Amino acid sequence: MKIKELFFKTVFLTVFALSCLINTAWSEDQKTILKFATLGQKGISIMVYLEEDFMPKIKNVTDGNVIFDVYWGGVMGDEEDYIGKMRTGQLQGAMVTASGGITSAVCPDLSVLELPFLFNAWAFDEVEYVTDKIRSRLLKEAEKRGYKILVIIGVDFDQIYSTKQNIETIEDIRKAKILTWFGPLENKMLQSLGVSPIPVNVPEVVSSMKTGIANMAISPSLWWVGAQLYPDTKYVNPIPIRYVPGMLVLTSDAWNNIPGKHQNAIEALLVKSEKKFVEVIRDCNEKSYKAMIKYGIKEVKVAPEELERFKEATRPVWDELAGKSYSREVLDEVIGYLAEYRSGKQVNAIAE
C-alpha cells in the first residue's frame, strides 16, 4: 500500500471515529420533551405531586434532559383520546386509570384488579401484594403492545354517589338512572345487578348528573370533588364495589428515544415514586371523602346480608370477562395470590 493512500485512510478512520464519539456524546445529552396528558386538574394534591415532585426529579436525575410538557384537566380529550394521540405521536405519555379503552390498548390484564369485590374492604395490603406479584406480567404485556409503564398507581376504592335517592340495597340501584363511563367491566358489573346503565364519555359525566339525565354514578371521592359534583349529591355509599388501578405510561418509541444512561436513572427513581404516588392519592381520596361528609352528604351503610347479595350478584362477572377483558391465566393467578396472602395472615394471627 502506498504511503499516501495509507495516510488518507488513517485520517479518514480517525475523523470517522471522532465523529462517532461526538455524536454519541451529543445523543447522551440531547433533550427529550415528553408531551403528557391527564384528566387531573392542575392544583389538586396528586397533580401537585406530579408537577412539583415527580417530574422535577425526573428532570434532575437526567441532568435536565428529560422534560414533561403537561396538558392538564382533559384539554387533550378523555383517556381514550390520549391513546389515539399517543399512537399518532401527538402525545408521548399520559396518566390514566384502568378504564376499558385504556386497558384494552395498553395492558388488558391490569383490568383484573378492578373486578367487583375482588379485594376486601379497604384492604390495601392485599392490593399491594397482588400487584407486586403480577407486576412483571403487566410490564411485559404493555411492552409487547408498544408502551412503557412507568408506575402503577392505586387510585383507590370507589363509592356510589346519588343526587336523588338512598342507596342501601340492590333494588335502590335498580330504581336509579346510573351512568357508566368506565368501560365494559363497569357495564357488565352494573348489568349483573339488574341495571341498564347510561353510557357516556368522561367529559359528559358532570353535565349528565347536573341536568338529571342521570342521578347515580360510581367514582373515587377525589374525582367527585374535583368535578364539583358534591353540591348536587345527597347520598354516598362507601361500599367497596371495586378497586381502581391506574398508571403513568409512555409509548415505547418515546421511552426508547431517551438515552440509556437516563433510562437507568429514571428506572432507579420509579420504585420510590410509585409508593409516594399511592400514599398521596389515598390521602387525597380520604380527605375528599371526609370533606364531603362534613359538607352534608349523607353516608349510607349497607347491611352485612345485603353486602353478600352484592357480592353474589357480581361474582359471575369475574368468569364472564376472562378471556375477553383479561386473560383467564391472570385471573387464576390473582385468585391464587389472594388465597395465599389471606392464608398467611390467618396463620400469623394464630401464631400471635
ChimeraX attribute file (.defattr): number of C-alpha atoms within 10 A of each C-alpha:
attribute: neighborCount
match mode: 1-to-1
recipient: residues
	/A:1	5
	/A:2	6
	/A:3	8
	/A:4	9
	/A:5	10
	/A:6	11
	/A:7	10
	/A:8	11
	/A:9	12
	/A:10	12
	/A:11	12
	/A:12	12
	/A:13	11
	/A:14	12
	/A:15	12
	/A:16	12
	/A:17	12
	/A:18	12
	/A:19	12
	/A:20	12
	/A:21	12
	/A:22	12
	/A:23	12
	/A:24	13
	/A:25	11
	/A:26	11
	/A:27	14
	/A:28	16
	/A:29	18
	/A:30	15
	/A:31	17
	/A:32	18
	/A:33	14
	/A:34	21
	/A:35	19
	/A:36	23
	/A:37	29
	/A:38	24
	/A:39	23
	/A:40	21
	/A:41	18
	/A:42	16
	/A:43	11
	/A:44	15
	/A:45	17
	/A:46	23
	/A:47	21
	/A:48	15
	/A:49	17
	/A:50	18
	/A:51	16
	/A:52	11
	/A:53	13
	/A:54	19
	/A:55	16
	/A:56	17
	/A:57	18
	/A:58	22
	/A:59	17
	/A:60	15
	/A:61	18
	/A:62	23
	/A:63	13
	/A:64	15
	/A:65	18
	/A:66	24
	/A:67	18
	/A:68	18
	/A:69	14
	/A:70	18
	/A:71	19
	/A:72	16
	/A:73	15
	/A:74	17
	/A:75	11
	/A:76	17
	/A:77	17
	/A:78	17
	/A:79	24
	/A:80	18
	/A:81	15
	/A:82	25
	/A:83	23
	/A:84	14
	/A:85	17
	/A:86	22
	/A:87	15
	/A:88	10
	/A:89	14
	/A:90	15
	/A:91	23
	/A:92	26
	/A:93	30
	/A:94	23
	/A:95	21
	/A:96	25
	/A:97	24
	/A:98	28
	/A:99	23
	/A:100	20
	/A:101	18
	/A:102	23
	/A:103	22
	/A:104	18
	/A:105	15
	/A:106	25
	/A:107	25
	/A:108	21
	/A:109	25
	/A:110	31
	/A:111	24
	/A:112	25
	/A:113	22
	/A:114	21
	/A:115	21
	/A:116	23
	/A:117	21
	/A:118	21
	/A:119	22
	/A:120	15
	/A:121	15
	/A:122	14
	/A:123	12
	/A:124	16
	/A:125	12
	/A:126	18
	/A:127	20
	/A:128	13
	/A:129	15
	/A:130	21
	/A:131	20
	/A:132	11
	/A:133	14
	/A:134	16
	/A:135	13
	/A:136	11
	/A:137	16
	/A:138	19
	/A:139	19
	/A:140	15
	/A:141	19
	/A:142	24
	/A:143	16
	/A:144	12
	/A:145	14
	/A:146	18
	/A:147	25
	/A:148	23
	/A:149	21
	/A:150	21
	/A:151	21
	/A:152	26
	/A:153	23
	/A:154	25
	/A:155	25
	/A:156	26
	/A:157	25
	/A:158	23
	/A:159	20
	/A:160	21
	/A:161	29
	/A:162	26
	/A:163	22
	/A:164	16
	/A:165	17
	/A:166	18
	/A:167	24
	/A:168	17
	/A:169	15
	/A:170	17
	/A:171	12
	/A:172	11
	/A:173	21
	/A:174	17
	/A:175	12
	/A:176	21
	/A:177	19
	/A:178	23
	/A:179	24
	/A:180	23
	/A:181	21
	/A:182	20
	/A:183	19
	/A:184	16
	/A:185	22
	/A:186	22
	/A:187	19
	/A:188	21
	/A:189	21
	/A:190	22
	/A:191	16
	/A:192	17
	/A:193	18
	/A:194	15
	/A:195	19
	/A:196	17
	/A:197	21
	/A:198	15
	/A:199	15
	/A:200	14
	/A:201	15
	/A:202	16
	/A:203	14
	/A:204	11
	/A:205	19
	/A:206	14
	/A:207	12
	/A:208	16
	/A:209	21
	/A:210	15
	/A:211	9
	/A:212	12
	/A:213	14
	/A:214	22
	/A:215	20
	/A:216	26
	/A:217	24
	/A:218	21
	/A:219	19
	/A:220	22
	/A:221	28
	/A:222	24
	/A:223	19
	/A:224	21
	/A:225	18
	/A:226	13
	/A:227	14
	/A:228	11
	/A:229	17
	/A:230	23
	/A:231	13
	/A:232	14
	/A:233	22
	/A:234	17
	/A:235	23
	/A:236	28
	/A:237	20
	/A:238	19
	/A:239	20
	/A:240	20
	/A:241	25
	/A:242	25
	/A:243	28
	/A:244	22
	/A:245	22
	/A:246	20
	/A:247	19
	/A:248	19
	/A:249	21
	/A:250	26
	/A:251	25
	/A:252	18
	/A:253	15
	/A:254	20
	/A:255	21
	/A:256	12
	/A:257	14
	/A:258	22
	/A:259	19
	/A:260	13
	/A:261	12
	/A:262	19
	/A:263	18
	/A:264	13
	/A:265	15
	/A:266	19
	/A:267	13
	/A:268	12
	/A:269	16
	/A:270	16
	/A:271	13
	/A:272	11
	/A:273	18
	/A:274	19
	/A:275	15
	/A:276	17
	/A:277	21
	/A:278	19
	/A:279	15
	/A:280	18
	/A:281	20
	/A:282	20
	/A:283	16
	/A:284	19
	/A:285	23
	/A:286	15
	/A:287	13
	/A:288	19
	/A:289	23
	/A:290	12
	/A:291	15
	/A:292	20
	/A:293	15
	/A:294	10
	/A:295	11
	/A:296	13
	/A:297	21
	/A:298	16
	/A:299	16
	/A:300	16
	/A:301	15
	/A:302	16
	/A:303	11
	/A:304	9
	/A:305	8
	/A:306	14
	/A:307	19
	/A:308	12
	/A:309	15
	/A:310	20
	/A:311	15
	/A:312	13
	/A:313	18
	/A:314	20
	/A:315	17
	/A:316	14
	/A:317	18
	/A:318	21
	/A:319	12
	/A:320	13
	/A:321	18
	/A:322	17
	/A:323	13
	/A:324	13
	/A:325	21
	/A:326	19
	/A:327	16
	/A:328	18
	/A:329	11
	/A:330	19
	/A:331	21
	/A:332	12
	/A:333	14
	/A:334	20
	/A:335	13
	/A:336	13
	/A:337	18
	/A:338	18
	/A:339	13
	/A:340	13
	/A:341	15
	/A:342	13
	/A:343	12
	/A:344	12
	/A:345	12
	/A:346	11
	/A:347	11
	/A:348	10
	/A:349	9
	/A:350	8
	/A:351	7
	/A:352	6
